[in-house]
């Protein structure tokens, strides 16, 4: 829908079904953030137009655009976390767990480039979510949104740090474990971002790149990592997250 198009005619939800509109607003915001050429320009008015309601209707569910985006981010973080946890659940050793977690992250980022950009692309509307603590936002409800989003995002990295430490035996010093996990995450983010932004390059198979990447951060051979990846792919569930 272009900015100049009229809002679609929307049937009013029956009494007591306000949660339907709430879900529609979250879905619309998620879609716009993932597909707009300039997601940082998103406004409540644009979300309202996408759903087909008056902008004032949004305030019954969200105090501001930041709170709405918090919900979108929390859903995407939780979706990715479930996918990574489920992938790791079938692993039989620490290396398999780490490889499964990394593979789920990278494949999701490549298969869902718009949603990945929403979480990690750095193109949120200015001064909006994710909110780092309870001191920003609008009211207690907005503070709760921001806290939960921050925790959901941090949980992904914490799980990766723990999985990497279980393989490498990184010393218990928190700063060393953090640095090792952060470097691995940085490498995966770079791979996803370049793969998505420059798809016309003659890329090697994604799993080959991932095997080399994990090998660099674990001091294990790429051949060993590739074997773990192949076994994990054969065992991976086919159901959608």
DRENPA-3360 file (N, C-alpha, C; in nm, 2 decimals, always signed):
BEGIN
1 = XXXXXXXX = +0.08/-0.12/+0.00/+0.00/+0.00/+0.00/+0.09/+0.12/+0.00 ~ +0.06/+0.22/-0.09/+0.14/+0.34/-0.09/+0.09/+0.44/+0.01 ~ +0.17/+0.54/+0.04/+0.13/+0.64/+0.14/+0.01/+0.71/+0.11 ~ -0.02/+0.73/-0.03/-0.13/+0.81/-0.07/-0.26/+0.73/-0.08 ~ -0.25/+0.59/-0.06/-0.37/+0.51/-0.08/-0.46/+0.53/+0.04 ~ -0.60/+0.53/+0.02/-0.69/+0.53/+0.13/-0.68/+0.41/+0.21 ~ -0.71/+0.42/+0.34/-0.71/+0.31/+0.43/-0.82/+0.21/+0.39 ~ -0.80/+0.08/+0.39/-0.90/-0.02/+0.36/-1.01/-0.01/+0.46;
9 = XXXXXXXX = -1.13/-0.04/+0.41/-1.25/-0.04/+0.50/-1.24/-0.16/+0.59 ~ -1.25/-0.14/+0.72/-1.23/-0.25/+0.81/-1.36/-0.26/+0.90 ~ -1.40/-0.39/+0.91/-1.52/-0.41/+0.99/-1.48/-0.40/+1.14 ~ -1.57/-0.34/+1.21/-1.54/-0.32/+1.36/-1.55/-0.46/+1.43 ~ -1.45/-0.48/+1.52/-1.45/-0.60/+1.59/-1.57/-0.61/+1.68 ~ -1.63/-0.73/+1.70/-1.75/-0.74/+1.79/-1.70/-0.70/+1.93 ~ -1.80/-0.66/+2.01/-1.76/-0.62/+2.15/-1.69/-0.73/+2.22 ~ -1.59/-0.70/+2.30/-1.51/-0.80/+2.37/-1.40/-0.86/+2.29;
17 = XXXXXXXX = -1.38/-0.82/+2.17/-1.27/-0.88/+2.08/-1.17/-0.77/+2.05 ~ -1.14/-0.69/+2.15/-1.04/-0.59/+2.13/-0.90/-0.65/+2.11 ~ -0.88/-0.77/+2.16/-0.75/-0.83/+2.14/-0.72/-0.87/+2.00 ~ -0.83/-0.88/+1.92/-0.81/-0.91/+1.77/-0.74/-0.79/+1.71 ~ -0.79/-0.67/+1.74/-0.73/-0.55/+1.69/-0.58/-0.53/+1.74 ~ -0.56/-0.56/+1.86/-0.43/-0.56/+1.92/-0.33/-0.65/+1.84 ~ -0.38/-0.77/+1.81/-0.29/-0.86/+1.73/-0.27/-0.81/+1.59 ~ -0.37/-0.75/+1.53/-0.36/-0.70/+1.40/-0.26/-0.58/+1.39;
25 = XXXXXXXX = -0.26/-0.50/+1.49/-0.17/-0.39/+1.50/-0.03/-0.44/+1.51 ~ +0.00/-0.54/+1.59/+0.13/-0.59/+1.60/+0.18/-0.66/+1.47 ~ +0.09/-0.73/+1.41/+0.12/-0.79/+1.28/+0.15/-0.69/+1.17 ~ +0.07/-0.58/+1.17/+0.09/-0.48/+1.07/+0.22/-0.41/+1.09 ~ +0.25/-0.38/+1.22/+0.38/-0.31/+1.25/+0.50/-0.40/+1.21 ~ +0.49/-0.53/+1.24/+0.59/-0.63/+1.21/+0.61/-0.63/+1.06 ~ +0.50/-0.64/+0.98/+0.51/-0.64/+0.84/+0.58/-0.52/+0.78 ~ +0.54/-0.40/+0.83/+0.59/-0.28/+0.78/+0.74/-0.26/+0.81;
33 = XXXXXXXX = +0.78/-0.30/+0.93/+0.92/-0.29/+0.97/+1.01/-0.38/+0.88 ~ +0.95/-0.50/+0.85/+1.03/-0.59/+0.77/+1.03/-0.56/+0.62 ~ +0.94/-0.48/+0.57/+0.93/-0.46/+0.43/+0.95/-0.31/+0.38 ~ +0.94/-0.22/+0.47/+0.96/-0.08/+0.43/+1.10/-0.05/+0.38 ~ +1.12/+0.02/+0.28/+1.26/+0.06/+0.24/+1.33/+0.14/+0.34 ~ +1.25/+0.22/+0.42/+1.30/+0.30/+0.52/+1.22/+0.28/+0.65 ~ +1.25/+0.17/+0.72/+1.17/+0.13/+0.84/+1.17/+0.24/+0.95 ~ +1.28/+0.32/+0.95/+1.29/+0.42/+1.05/+1.19/+0.53/+1.03;
41 = XXXXXXXX = +1.12/+0.53/+0.92/+1.01/+0.63/+0.90/+0.87/+0.58/+0.95 ~ +0.87/+0.47/+1.01/+0.74/+0.41/+1.05/+0.67/+0.50/+1.15 ~ +0.54/+0.52/+1.14/+0.46/+0.60/+1.23/+0.34/+0.53/+1.27 ~ +0.27/+0.57/+1.38/+0.15/+0.51/+1.42/+0.04/+0.53/+1.31 ~ +0.04/+0.64/+1.24/-0.05/+0.67/+1.14/-0.04/+0.57/+1.02 ~ +0.09/+0.53/+0.99/+0.11/+0.43/+0.89/+0.06/+0.29/+0.93 ~ +0.08/+0.26/+1.05/+0.03/+0.13/+1.11/-0.12/+0.13/+1.10 ~ -0.19/+0.24/+1.14/-0.33/+0.25/+1.14/-0.39/+0.23/+1.00;
49 = XXXXXXXX = -0.32/+0.30/+0.91/-0.37/+0.29/+0.77/-0.35/+0.14/+0.72 ~ -0.25/+0.07/+0.76/-0.23/-0.07/+0.72/-0.34/-0.16/+0.77 ~ -0.39/-0.13/+0.89/-0.49/-0.21/+0.95/-0.63/-0.17/+0.90 ~ -0.64/-0.03/+0.88/-0.77/+0.02/+0.84/-0.85/+0.08/+0.95 ~ -0.78/+0.14/+1.05/-0.85/+0.20/+1.16/-0.80/+0.34/+1.18 ~ -0.87/+0.42/+1.26/-0.82/+0.55/+1.29/-0.70/+0.55/+1.38 ~ -0.60/+0.64/+1.37/-0.49/+0.63/+1.45/-0.52/+0.63/+1.60 ~ -0.63/+0.71/+1.64/-0.66/+0.71/+1.78/-0.70/+0.58/+1.84;
57 = XXXXXXXX = -0.74/+0.48/+1.75/-0.78/+0.35/+1.80/-0.66/+0.28/+1.86 ~ -0.54/+0.31/+1.82/-0.42/+0.24/+1.87/-0.40/+0.27/+2.01 ~ -0.43/+0.39/+2.06/-0.40/+0.43/+2.20/-0.48/+0.35/+2.30 ~ -0.58/+0.27/+2.26/-0.65/+0.19/+2.36/-0.57/+0.06/+2.39 ~ -0.46/+0.04/+2.30/-0.38/-0.08/+2.32/-0.24/-0.05/+2.34 ~ -0.18/+0.06/+2.29/-0.04/+0.09/+2.31/-0.03/+0.24/+2.33 ~ +0.05/+0.28/+2.43/+0.06/+0.42/+2.47/+0.13/+0.50/+2.36 ~ +0.22/+0.44/+2.28/+0.29/+0.51/+2.18/+0.35/+0.41/+2.08;
65 = XXXXXXXX = +0.42/+0.46/+1.98/+0.48/+0.37/+1.88/+0.59/+0.28/+1.94 ~ +0.66/+0.34/+2.04/+0.77/+0.26/+2.10/+0.71/+0.13/+2.17 ~ +0.60/+0.14/+2.24/+0.54/+0.02/+2.30/+0.49/-0.08/+2.20 ~ +0.44/-0.03/+2.09/+0.40/-0.13/+1.98/+0.52/-0.20/+1.92 ~ +0.63/-0.12/+1.90/+0.75/-0.19/+1.84/+0.81/-0.28/+1.94 ~ +0.80/-0.25/+2.07/+0.85/-0.34/+2.17/+0.78/-0.48/+2.16 ~ +0.65/-0.48/+2.13/+0.58/-0.61/+2.12/+0.63/-0.68/+1.99 ~ +0.65/-0.61/+1.89/+0.70/-0.67/+1.76/+0.84/-0.74/+1.79;
73 = XXXXXXXX = +0.93/-0.66/+1.85/+1.06/-0.71/+1.88/+1.05/-0.84/+1.97 ~ +0.97/-0.83/+2.08/+0.96/-0.94/+2.17/+0.91/-1.07/+2.10 ~ +0.82/-1.05/+2.01/+0.77/-1.17/+1.93/+0.88/-1.23/+1.85 ~ +0.95/-1.14/+1.78/+1.06/-1.19/+1.69/+1.17/-1.26/+1.77 ~ +1.21/-1.20/+1.88/+1.31/-1.26/+1.97/+1.27/-1.39/+2.02 ~ +1.14/-1.40/+2.06/+1.09/-1.52/+2.12/+1.08/-1.63/+2.01 ~ +1.05/-1.59/+1.89/+1.04/-1.68/+1.77/+1.18/-1.74/+1.75 ~ +1.28/-1.65/+1.74/+1.42/-1.70/+1.71/+1.47/-1.78/+1.83;
81 = XXXXXXXX = +1.44/-1.74/+1.95/+1.49/-1.82/+2.07/+1.43/-1.96/+2.07 ~ +1.30/-1.97/+2.03/+1.23/-2.11/+2.03/+1.30/-2.19/+1.92 ~ +1.33/-2.13/+1.81/+1.39/-2.20/+1.70/+1.53/-2.25/+1.74 ~ +1.61/-2.17/+1.80/+1.74/-2.21/+1.84/+1.74/-2.31/+1.95 ~ +1.65/-2.30/+2.05/+1.63/-2.40/+2.16/+1.59/-2.53/+2.10 ~ +1.50/-2.53/+2.01/+1.45/-2.66/+1.95/+1.56/-2.73/+1.87 ~ +1.64/-2.65/+1.80/+1.75/-2.70/+1.72/+1.85/-2.77/+1.82 ~ +1.88/-2.70/+1.93/+1.98/-2.75/+2.02/+1.93/-2.88/+2.09;
89 = XXXXXXXX = +1.80/-2.89/+2.11/+1.75/-3.00/+2.19/+1.78/-3.14/+2.14 ~ +1.81/-3.15/+2.01/+1.84/-3.28/+1.95/+1.99/-3.31/+1.95 ~ +2.07/-3.22/+2.00/+2.21/-3.24/+2.00/+2.25/-3.34/+2.11 ~ +2.36/-3.41/+2.09/+2.40/-3.51/+2.19/+2.53/-3.47/+2.26 ~ +2.59/-3.36/+2.22/+2.72/-3.32/+2.29/+2.73/-3.17/+2.28 ~ +2.82/-3.11/+2.35/+2.83/-2.96/+2.35/+2.86/-2.91/+2.21 ~ +2.94/-2.97/+2.13/+2.97/-2.92/+2.00/+2.84/-2.92/+1.91 ~ +2.77/-3.03/+1.92/+2.64/-3.04/+1.84/+2.55/-2.93/+1.88;
97 = XXXXXXXX = +2.54/-2.90/+2.02/+2.45/-2.80/+2.07/+2.49/-2.66/+2.01 ~ +2.62/-2.63/+2.01/+2.66/-2.50/+1.96/+2.64/-2.49/+1.81 ~ +2.67/-2.59/+1.74/+2.65/-2.59/+1.59/+2.50/-2.57/+1.56 ~ +2.42/-2.65/+1.63/+2.27/-2.64/+1.60/+2.22/-2.50/+1.63 ~ +2.27/-2.44/+1.74/+2.22/-2.31/+1.78/+2.27/-2.20/+1.68 ~ +2.39/-2.21/+1.63/+2.44/-2.12/+1.53/+2.38/-2.14/+1.40 ~ +2.36/-2.26/+1.36/+2.29/-2.29/+1.23/+2.15/-2.23/+1.23 ~ +2.08/-2.25/+1.34/+1.94/-2.20/+1.34/+1.94/-2.05/+1.33;
105 = XXXXXXXX = +2.03/-1.99/+1.40/+2.04/-1.84/+1.39/+2.07/-1.79/+1.25 ~ +2.17/-1.85/+1.19/+2.21/-1.80/+1.06/+2.10/-1.83/+0.95 ~ +2.05/-1.95/+0.96/+1.95/-1.98/+0.86/+1.82/-1.90/+0.87 ~ +1.78/-1.87/+0.99/+1.67/-1.78/+1.01/+1.70/-1.64/+0.96 ~ +1.82/-1.59/+0.99/+1.85/-1.46/+0.94/+1.85/-1.45/+0.79 ~ +1.89/-1.56/+0.72/+1.89/-1.56/+0.57/+1.75/-1.58/+0.52 ~ +1.68/-1.66/+0.58/+1.54/-1.70/+0.53/+1.44/-1.59/+0.56 ~ +1.47/-1.51/+0.67/+1.38/-1.40/+0.71/+1.45/-1.27/+0.72;
113 = XXXXXXXX = +1.50/-1.22/+0.60/+1.59/-1.10/+0.60/+1.52/-0.98/+0.66 ~ +1.39/-0.96/+0.63/+1.32/-0.84/+0.68/+1.31/-0.85/+0.83 ~ +1.27/-0.96/+0.89/+1.26/-0.97/+1.04/+1.40/-0.97/+1.10 ~ +1.50/-1.02/+1.04/+1.63/-1.01/+1.09/+1.68/-0.86/+1.10 ~ +1.65/-0.79/+0.99/+1.68/-0.65/+0.99/+1.61/-0.58/+1.10 ~ +1.48/-0.62/+1.13/+1.41/-0.55/+1.23/+1.48/-0.57/+1.37 ~ +1.53/-0.69/+1.39/+1.60/-0.71/+1.52/+1.74/-0.65/+1.53 ~ +1.81/-0.67/+1.42/+1.96/-0.64/+1.43/+2.01/-0.54/+1.33;
121 = XXXXXXXX = +1.92/-0.48/+1.25/+1.96/-0.40/+1.14/+1.99/-0.25/+1.18 ~ +1.95/-0.21/+1.30/+1.98/-0.08/+1.35/+1.90/+0.03/+1.28 ~ +1.78/+0.00/+1.22/+1.70/+0.10/+1.15/+1.57/+0.12/+1.21 ~ +1.56/+0.11/+1.34/+1.44/+0.14/+1.41/+1.41/+0.29/+1.40 ~ +1.28/+0.33/+1.41/+1.25/+0.47/+1.42/+1.33/+0.54/+1.54 ~ +1.38/+0.66/+1.51/+1.47/+0.72/+1.61/+1.42/+0.72/+1.75 ~ +1.51/+0.69/+1.84/+1.48/+0.70/+1.99/+1.38/+0.60/+2.03 ~ +1.36/+0.49/+1.96/+1.25/+0.40/+2.00/+1.32/+0.27/+2.04;
129 = XXXXXXXX = +1.23/+0.16/+2.06/+1.27/+0.04/+2.12/+1.38/-0.03/+2.04 ~ +1.46/-0.13/+2.10/+1.43/-0.18/+2.23/+1.48/-0.09/+2.34 ~ +1.40/-0.07/+2.44/+1.44/+0.02/+2.55/+1.53/-0.06/+2.65 ~ +1.64/+0.00/+2.69/+1.74/-0.07/+2.76/+1.71/-0.09/+2.91 ~ +1.62/-0.01/+2.97/+1.59/-0.03/+3.11/+1.45/+0.03/+3.14 ~ +1.42/+0.03/+3.26/+1.28/+0.08/+3.30/+1.28/+0.23/+3.32 ~ +1.38/+0.30/+3.28/+1.38/+0.44/+3.30/+1.33/+0.52/+3.18 ~ +1.31/+0.45/+3.07/+1.26/+0.51/+2.95/+1.13/+0.46/+2.91;
137 = XXXXXXXX = +1.05/+0.53/+2.84/+0.92/+0.49/+2.79/+0.81/+0.57/+2.85 ~ +0.69/+0.52/+2.84/+0.57/+0.59/+2.89/+0.50/+0.51/+2.99 ~ +0.51/+0.54/+3.11/+0.43/+0.47/+3.21/+0.49/+0.33/+3.25 ~ +0.42/+0.27/+3.35/+0.47/+0.14/+3.40/+0.45/+0.03/+3.30 ~ +0.35/+0.04/+3.22/+0.32/-0.06/+3.12/+0.43/-0.06/+3.01 ~ +0.47/+0.06/+2.97/+0.58/+0.07/+2.87/+0.71/+0.02/+2.93 ~ +0.73/+0.05/+3.05/+0.86/+0.00/+3.12/+0.86/-0.15/+3.12 ~ +0.75/-0.21/+3.15/+0.75/-0.36/+3.15/+0.78/-0.41/+3.01;
145 = XXXXXXXX = +0.72/-0.35/+2.91/+0.75/-0.39/+2.77/+0.90/-0.39/+2.74 ~ +0.96/-0.27/+2.77/+1.10/-0.25/+2.74/+1.19/-0.35/+2.82 ~ +1.16/-0.38/+2.94/+1.24/-0.48/+3.02/+1.23/-0.61/+2.96 ~ +1.11/-0.66/+2.92/+1.10/-0.79/+2.87/+1.17/-0.81/+2.73 ~ +1.16/-0.70/+2.65/+1.23/-0.70/+2.52/+1.38/-0.71/+2.54 ~ +1.43/-0.63/+2.63/+1.57/-0.63/+2.66/+1.62/-0.77/+2.71 ~ +1.54/-0.83/+2.79/+1.58/-0.96/+2.85/+1.57/-1.07/+2.74 ~ +1.47/-1.06/+2.65/+1.46/-1.16/+2.54/+1.58/-1.15/+2.45;
153 = XXXXXXXX = +1.62/-1.03/+2.41/+1.74/-1.02/+2.33/+1.86/-1.06/+2.39 ~ +1.88/-1.02/+2.52/+2.00/-1.06/+2.59/+2.01/-1.21/+2.61 ~ +1.89/-1.27/+2.62/+1.89/-1.42/+2.64/+1.95/-1.49/+2.53 ~ +1.93/-1.44/+2.40/+1.99/-1.51/+2.29/+2.14/-1.51/+2.30 ~ +2.20/-1.40/+2.33/+2.34/-1.39/+2.34/+2.40/-1.47/+2.46 ~ +2.33/-1.47/+2.57/+2.37/-1.54/+2.68/+2.38/-1.69/+2.66 ~ +2.28/-1.74/+2.58/+2.27/-1.89/+2.55/+2.39/-1.92/+2.46 ~ +2.42/-1.83/+2.36/+2.53/-1.85/+2.27/+2.66/-1.86/+2.35;
161 = XXXXXXXX = +2.68/-1.76/+2.44/+2.80/-1.76/+2.52/+2.82/-1.89/+2.59 ~ +2.71/-1.94/+2.66/+2.72/-2.06/+2.74/+2.75/-2.18/+2.65 ~ +2.69/-2.19/+2.53/+2.71/-2.30/+2.44/+2.86/-2.30/+2.39 ~ +2.91/-2.18/+2.36/+3.05/-2.17/+2.31/+3.15/-2.21/+2.42 ~ +3.12/-2.16/+2.54/+3.21/-2.19/+2.65/+3.21/-2.34/+2.68 ~ +3.10/-2.41/+2.66/+3.09/-2.56/+2.69/+3.18/-2.63/+2.59 ~ +3.21/-2.58/+2.47/+3.29/-2.64/+2.37/+3.44/-2.61/+2.39 ~ +3.47/-2.48/+2.41/+3.60/-2.43/+2.42/+3.67/-2.44/+2.55;
169 = XXXXXXXX = +3.59/-2.45/+2.66/+3.65/-2.45/+2.79/+3.70/-2.31/+2.83 ~ +3.63/-2.21/+2.78/+3.67/-2.07/+2.81/+3.67/-2.05/+2.96 ~ +3.78/-1.99/+3.01/+3.78/-1.96/+3.16/+3.65/-1.90/+3.21 ~ +3.63/-1.93/+3.34/+3.50/-1.88/+3.40/+3.49/-1.73/+3.41 ~ +3.60/-1.66/+3.39/+3.60/-1.51/+3.40/+3.49/-1.46/+3.31 ~ +3.39/-1.39/+3.36/+3.28/-1.35/+3.28/+3.32/-1.26/+3.16 ~ +3.42/-1.18/+3.18/+3.45/-1.09/+3.06/+3.51/-1.17/+2.95 ~ +3.59/-1.28/+2.98/+3.64/-1.36/+2.87/+3.53/-1.44/+2.80;
177 = XXXXXXXX = +3.44/-1.50/+2.87/+3.33/-1.57/+2.81/+3.25/-1.47/+2.73 ~ +3.22/-1.36/+2.78/+3.14/-1.26/+2.71/+3.21/-1.22/+2.58 ~ +3.34/-1.19/+2.58/+3.41/-1.15/+2.46/+3.41/-1.26/+2.36 ~ +3.44/-1.38/+2.40/+3.44/-1.49/+2.30/+3.30/-1.51/+2.23 ~ +3.19/-1.50/+2.31/+3.06/-1.52/+2.25/+3.02/-1.40/+2.17 ~ +3.07/-1.28/+2.21/+3.04/-1.16/+2.13/+3.10/-1.16/+1.99 ~ +3.23/-1.21/+1.99/+3.30/-1.22/+1.87/+3.23/-1.32/+1.77 ~ +3.19/-1.43/+1.83/+3.12/-1.53/+1.74/+2.99/-1.47/+1.69;
185 = XXXXXXXX = +2.91/-1.41/+1.77/+2.79/-1.35/+1.73/+2.81/-1.24/+1.62 ~ +2.92/-1.16/+1.64/+2.96/-1.06/+1.55/+2.99/-1.12/+1.41 ~ +3.06/-1.23/+1.41/+3.09/-1.30/+1.29/+2.97/-1.35/+1.22 ~ +2.87/-1.41/+1.29/+2.75/-1.46/+1.23/+2.67/-1.34/+1.18 ~ +2.66/-1.23/+1.25/+2.58/-1.12/+1.21/+2.64/-1.07/+1.08 ~ +2.78/-1.06/+1.07/+2.84/-1.01/+0.95/+2.81/-1.10/+0.83 ~ +2.81/-1.23/+0.85/+2.78/-1.33/+0.75/+2.64/-1.31/+0.70 ~ +2.54/-1.30/+0.79/+2.40/-1.28/+0.75/+2.38/-1.15/+0.67;
193 = XXXXXXXX = +2.44/-1.05/+0.73/+2.42/-0.91/+0.67/+2.47/-0.91/+0.53 ~ +2.59/-0.96/+0.51/+2.66/-0.95/+0.38/+2.58/-1.05/+0.28 ~ +2.55/-1.16/+0.33/+2.48/-1.26/+0.24/+2.34/-1.20/+0.20 ~ +2.27/-1.13/+0.29/+2.14/-1.08/+0.25/+2.16/-0.95/+0.16 ~ +2.26/-0.87/+0.19/+2.27/-0.75/+0.11/+2.34/-0.76/-0.02 ~ +2.42/-0.87/-0.04/+2.49/-0.89/-0.16/+2.47/-1.03/-0.21 ~ +2.35/-1.06/-0.23/+2.31/-1.20/-0.28/+2.36/-1.23/-0.42 ~ +2.40/-1.13/-0.50/+2.44/-1.16/-0.63/+2.59/-1.20/-0.64;
201 = XXXXXXXX = +2.66/-1.20/-0.53/+2.80/-1.25/-0.53/+2.80/-1.40/-0.54 ~ +2.91/-1.46/-0.59/+2.91/-1.60/-0.60/+2.95/-1.67/-0.47 ~ +2.85/-1.67/-0.38/+2.87/-1.72/-0.25/+2.89/-1.87/-0.25 ~ +2.98/-1.92/-0.17/+2.99/-2.07/-0.14/+2.86/-2.11/-0.07 ~ +2.83/-2.24/-0.06/+2.71/-2.28/+0.01/+2.72/-2.23/+0.16 ~ +2.60/-2.19/+0.20/+2.59/-2.12/+0.34/+2.65/-2.21/+0.45 ~ +2.62/-2.34/+0.44/+2.67/-2.43/+0.55/+2.82/-2.44/+0.54 ~ +2.88/-2.43/+0.42/+3.03/-2.43/+0.42/+3.09/-2.31/+0.49;
209 = XXXXXXXX = +3.03/-2.19/+0.46/+3.07/-2.07/+0.53/+3.05/-2.08/+0.68 ~ +2.94/-2.14/+0.72/+2.91/-2.15/+0.86/+3.01/-2.25/+0.93 ~ +3.04/-2.35/+0.86/+3.14/-2.45/+0.92/+3.27/-2.38/+0.94 ~ +3.32/-2.31/+0.84/+3.45/-2.24/+0.85/+3.44/-2.14/+0.97 ~ +3.33/-2.06/+0.98/+3.32/-1.96/+1.08/+3.32/-2.02/+1.22 ~ +3.25/-2.13/+1.24/+3.24/-2.19/+1.37/+3.38/-2.25/+1.41 ~ +3.44/-2.31/+1.30/+3.58/-2.37/+1.33/+3.68/-2.26/+1.38 ~ +3.67/-2.14/+1.32/+3.76/-2.04/+1.36/+3.74/-2.00/+1.51;
217 = XXXXXXXX = +3.62/-2.02/+1.56/+3.59/-1.98/+1.70/+3.60/-2.09/+1.80 ~ +3.62/-2.21/+1.75/+3.62/-2.33/+1.84/+3.75/-2.41/+1.84 ~ +3.84/-2.37/+1.75/+3.96/-2.45/+1.73/+3.94/-2.59/+1.69 ~ +3.82/-2.62/+1.63/+3.79/-2.75/+1.57/+3.80/-2.74/+1.42 ~ +3.81/-2.85/+1.35/+3.83/-2.85/+1.21/+3.69/-2.82/+1.14 ~ +3.70/-2.75/+1.03/+3.58/-2.72/+0.95/+3.52/-2.85/+0.90 ~ +3.60/-2.95/+0.87/+3.54/-3.08/+0.83/+3.45/-3.14/+0.94 ~ +3.50/-3.13/+1.06/+3.42/-3.19/+1.18/+3.29/-3.11/+1.19;
225 = XXXXXXXX = +3.30/-2.98/+1.18/+3.19/-2.89/+1.20/+3.09/-2.92/+1.09 ~ +3.14/-2.94/+0.96/+3.05/-2.97/+0.85/+2.97/-3.10/+0.87 ~ +3.04/-3.20/+0.93/+2.97/-3.33/+0.96/+2.86/-3.31/+1.06 ~ +2.89/-3.23/+1.16/+2.78/-3.20/+1.26/+2.67/-3.13/+1.20 ~ +2.70/-3.03/+1.11/+2.59/-2.96/+1.04/+2.51/-3.05/+0.96 ~ +2.57/-3.14/+0.89/+2.50/-3.24/+0.80/+2.41/-3.33/+0.88 ~ +2.46/-3.38/+1.00/+2.37/-3.46/+1.08/+2.26/-3.38/+1.14 ~ +2.28/-3.26/+1.18/+2.18/-3.18/+1.24/+2.07/-3.14/+1.13;
233 = XXXXXXXX = +2.11/-3.12/+1.01/+2.01/-3.09/+0.90/+1.93/-3.21/+0.88 ~ +1.98/-3.33/+0.88/+1.90/-3.45/+0.86/+1.81/-3.48/+0.97 ~ +1.84/-3.43/+1.09/+1.75/-3.46/+1.20/+1.66/-3.34/+1.24 ~ +1.67/-3.23/+1.17/+1.60/-3.11/+1.21/+1.45/-3.13/+1.18 ~ +1.36/-3.08/+1.27/+1.22/-3.09/+1.25/+1.17/-3.00/+1.14 ~ +1.07/-3.04/+1.07/+1.02/-2.97/+0.96/+0.90/-2.87/+1.00 ~ +0.85/-2.88/+1.12/+0.74/-2.80/+1.16/+0.79/-2.65/+1.17 ~ +0.70/-2.56/+1.13/+0.74/-2.42/+1.15/+0.74/-2.38/+1.29;
241 = X = +0.83/-2.28/+1.33/+0.84/-2.24/+1.47/+0.71/-2.18/+1.52;
% end
